[in-house]
Amino acid sequence: MNESQAKCNDMPYFIITNNSPKKSKAVPLSEKYTLSIEEASQYFGIGHVRLRSIIHANPNADFLLMKGNRLQIKRKKFEKFIDDVSVI
């Protein structure tokens, strides 16, 4: 064993398991900054196919955000977009 392996093995470590007493709570959709297509569909009551067609028609809209290869919808900006249109 070389010196760097010995230092690494002497370092403290933590194991995170599902049985951890500290569990994360789900954030309500109304408090999220961005929503996935599925979440936006639930929140706004618009079908995911219709949401995708809105996104396709507005590719440079300010309510869109790419998070890696995932499309996210900025909730408040999409709310303003919906307020400004008369037909969805």
N, C-alpha and C positions, 0 to 999 in steps of 0.2 A: 504494500500500500504506500503510495507516495504522500507527500506532505499535504497537498491540496485535498486529497480524499479524506485524510484524517481531520482536517479543519472542517470540512463539510459534514462529516459524521458527528462532530462534536457540537454542531449548531442545534439549538432547540427547534422543534417543528410542531406544527399543529395539524391535526386531522379533523376535517369537517365532515360530519355525518348527518344523515337525515334525522337521527335521534337527538340532535342537538337541542338543548332546552331553549335556546334563543331561535325562534322561528320567525322568518320574515312574513310580514303581512302583505296581502295583495293590495295594491293601490287601486282605489275606485276609478273607473273610467273618467268620471267628472273631474278628477284631480290630476290626470296624466297630461303631460305636455304634448306628447305625440301618441298617435294611435296607429295600430296596424290596420290593414284593410278590414279584417274580421272585426276588430274592436270598433272601428268607425262605423261599420255596418250596424252593429248592435246599438251603439250610442245614438246615431242619427236616424235609425230606422230606415235606412236605404240599403237595398240589396247590394251585395259585393260586386255583381256584374255591372250594375248601374254606376257604382263608385269607380270601377275601373274604366268605364266609358267616359266619365267626367274627367278622370286623370288623363286619359288618352287625348281628350279634347283640349286640355289645359296643361301641356307638358312643362311649361315654364312658370306655373302658378306659384305664388309665394307660400301656399299652404302645403307644398310637397317637400319632403326631406328624404334623401337617400341615406340610410344607415347601413353602411357596407353594401350589400346587394339587396337589402330589404327597403321597400318603400314605406315611409311613414307619413302620416297626415298630421299636420300641426292643428290641434283641436280648435283653438280659439280663432285662428285665421280661417279655418274651414267654416266655422260658425259665421264669421263675417261674410264669407263668400256666399253662403246659403241665404243670409239676410238680404244680400244684394240681387239675387236672382228671383224670378217669379215662377219659373218652371224648372223642375229637376227631372 
